[in-house]
């Protein structure tokens, strides 16, 4: 493989993308009575509050001003759109009127132009190119790999009295995505990826506000660490690709194989960026969900007992064999409800920033060209109209067969929506169900409930230490 031409941290936004309009500055905003919000004169104070705890800030805005509200950050107009209909309009029905916003501009410094961050006209063509490995027909094969890796990983817990849940889940999900999609063992990269991703995830979110990019090459330690972490992840992605090529394994039986077969059509930079994207979206998000799920189960022994009963009743677990994807789905009603409720309260991606590229109307409100728009899973998933007692973790709500069908479009979107919906949704769900059921059959975990550390992903803070009881 030839050396990549540029590293994401320093690469400019591609010229092929839709141009980003000029922002709407505080001094030029005349206001709109249909978009209430705090007095713009307090925007500098709001910016500091926003940075301290962004999800709570957005929820507070929604509680105080409603599902459509405006506020200024870095003296630029932001509009929060939190109703299900507005979410559906922004992410699906009128998605072509928006480009990805501030957080994604920072994410591009780590992931380059991979599927998570790229824009039209490139995005749709790349999405189609990457779809084949995620077809339902491949899921049985992935489940088999996942099953063996979960067994192998969790069997090491039998001689331990406690584990650090967050790193354990990170290591397990990284190995799963590496074996399934890259055809490689990830063990040699686990610590380096974890260390670098910790810095990158933090800096993506903490430097997302407009204007902070001026410090990217300033030499300030905080930003220099961001660059070093980004470059280190690039080196790992390139090492993974080179190792695969050197092994002569370029056949198209997994995602990396497909990309390598297309080297005459796509750049080596693009292959690297897709590997980087899968390192983040293919393991970081799932690991976070699993850490949250086991933490909620530790607090809710009745639900944990229901999960244990479901695991003990699954035929494939009783017979000590690998399930098919369909068999796994059929035997995981409680596990699925646990996942859905966990992703409602602790969505792995908790905000989706956009920028309006043209004047448009969303949910009856006029959105001006150049406005930053925020839709937020964290906020919309807490709408009491659709989720009674929204702050309570209640998996049983999802066991009502009519509940999910009753939800309007845009009310629950942990995997995004429209052409941006996560390509690996069913892969991740299968992985999470397996981990929940197999751990519940063999172990009981218990620990203190972690605080949230919302960064580019919705992480639990710290290592999340848990006691391990072998069942």
Buried (B, 14 or more C-beta within 10 A) or exposed (E): BEEBEEBBBEBEBEEEBBEBBEBBEBEEBEEBEEBBBBEBEEBEEBBEBBBEEBBBBBBEBBEEBBBBBBBBBBBBBBBBBBBBBBBBBBBBBBBEBBBBBBBBBBBBBBBBBBBBBBBBEBBEEBBEBBEEBBEEEBBBBBBBBBBEBBBEBBEEBEEEEEBBBBBBBBBBBBBBBBBBBBBBEBEEBBEBBBEBBBBBBBBBBBBBBBEBBEBBEEEEEEBBBBBBBBBBBBBBBBBBBEBBBEEEBBEBEBBBBBBBEEBEEBEBBBBBBBBBBBBBBBBBBBBBBBBBBBBBBBEBEEBBBBBBEBBEEBEBBEEEEBBEBEBBBEBBBBBBBBBBBBBBBBBBBBBBBBBBBBEBEBBEBEBBBBBBBBBBBBBBBBBEEBBEEBEEBBBBBBBEEEBEEEEBBBBBBBBBBBEBEBBBEBBBBBBBBBBBBBBBBBBBBBBEEBEBBBBBBBBBEEBBEBEBEEE
